[in-house]
Amino acid sequence: MPEDPNENTTHQTKGNENEISDYYDGLKQIEIQGYETGVKKARTALFVTAGLLFVGELISVGLTGLTLTPLLIGIALIESVIFIGLAFWTKTKPYTAIIVGLVIFIGMWILAIIGSGFMGAIGGIIVRIIIISYLISALKPVKAWEDARKNM
């Protein structure tokens, strides 16, 4: 018995739709993987910031002649732990984590200027500018990553 020609056409159309859908999903996955480089870059920048803050605080205590007390070590640890937490937060909300990290980092720089004056402004300025530029450069791919994930 011959098959109904309309039934065969319907089956082919569904097959083509699945192929197109699979192809589109594959492209989206490749696009997201491309953006993940930016997310990893941002995460790395936040981890490096945490380490540099801790070491920088210890160096500045030594340079100013203050004694290294548990309170100063605690403050340096808290600053570092904040950025470590933000780095882990990039796994779910990378754009928000970077924005919060930038605000906190710049806020800490402003506090250093208020507390130390001119020396707080120029102390470690090259490292500060590198960290800020690294975080800002990661904003665009991270935002694109989040948008691509929402559209999946």
N, C-alpha and C positions, 0 to 999 in steps of 0.2 A: 504494500500500500504506500503510495507516495506521501511524503510529508507535506504539511501545510506550509506554503511559501512565506506566509506572514509570520508564522512561529519561528522560522529560521532567521528571518530578518530581526525580530525582536531579540533573539538570543545573541546575534552578532552585535547589536547595538549595546546590549548590557555588557558584553565582553569588551567592547571598545571603551565604554565608560569606565570600567574597572581598570583598564590599561592606562587611560589618561589620568585617572585618579591616583593610581599607584605612581605614575611618573611624576605628577605634581607633588605628591607626598615625599618622594625621593629628592626632588629639587629643594623643597622646603628644609628637609633634613640636612642637605649639603650646605644650604645657606646658613642655617643655625650653627653648624660646625665651623663655618668660616668666622662667624661672630664670636665664637667661644674663645678665640685667640685674644680678643679684646678683653673678655671677662677674665681670662687667666692673667693677662697683663695687669689689670686693675687689682686682682687678688694679690699678685706678687708685690705690686707697689704698696699695698696696705701692710703686708707682712714686713717688707723692708722698712717702711715708715715706723712700725712698731719697734723694730730692732734699733734703728737709728735714734729714735727718741730715747730709748733706755740708755744707750751708750752715750748719747749727747748730754743727757741729764747728769750722768756720772762724771763726764769730763768737765762740764760746767761747774759742778760742785768742787771738783779738784782745782780748777783754775781760779775760782773766787776765794779759795782758802777756807771754805766752810768745812765743818766736820761731817762725815758721812753718817747720818743718823738713820735709825729705822724708819723714821717719818719720811725722810727724803727718798730712801729706797722704795718705800711704799708708794709715794707719789709717782716716782718713775715707773714702777710696776703697773700702777693703775692706768697711767697714760698708755703704756704699751699694750696692756690687756684690752683697752678700748679698741685699738686699731687691729689687734688680732681678732677680736669679735667681729669687727666690720669686715675683715677679710673672709671670715667664714660665712658671713651674711651674704657675700657676693654669690654664693651657690644658689640662693633663692631670689634675692632682690638686689642684683648688682648695681643698678643705677642709683637706687636709694642709698645703698651703702657707700658708694663713691661720693655722692653729694654730701652725706653726713660726714664722711671722712674729711672732705675738703673744708667744710664749715668748721669742724673741730680743729683741724690743723691750722687754718688761718686764725681762728680764735685764740689758739695757744700762742701763735706768733704775736698777736696783738697784746696778749697778757704779758709776754716776755718784753715787749716794748714798754708797756706801762710799768713793769717791775724794774727793768734794767735801763731804760732810756735808750740812748743811741746804741749801746753795745747789744741790747736785746734785738734791735732792728737789723744790725749787720752780722751778728753772730750766727754763723752757719748759713748765711744767705744763699750761697751757691747750692747747698744741699736742699734747702727749702724750696728754691725755685725749681730744681730738678724734680722734686717730689710733686709739687703742685702741677707742673707741666705734664708729668707722667700721668697723674690722675685725670687731668683735664683731657688729655689725648685719648684716654680710654672711655670717655663719656659717650661719644658718638657710636662706636661699635657695640657698647653695652646697651644703649637705648635701642639700637636696631635689633639686638639679640632678644631683648624683652618684648619688643613689638612682634617679632617673628614667632616667638613662643605663644603670644596671645592669639595670633591668627591661625595657629595649627588646629 
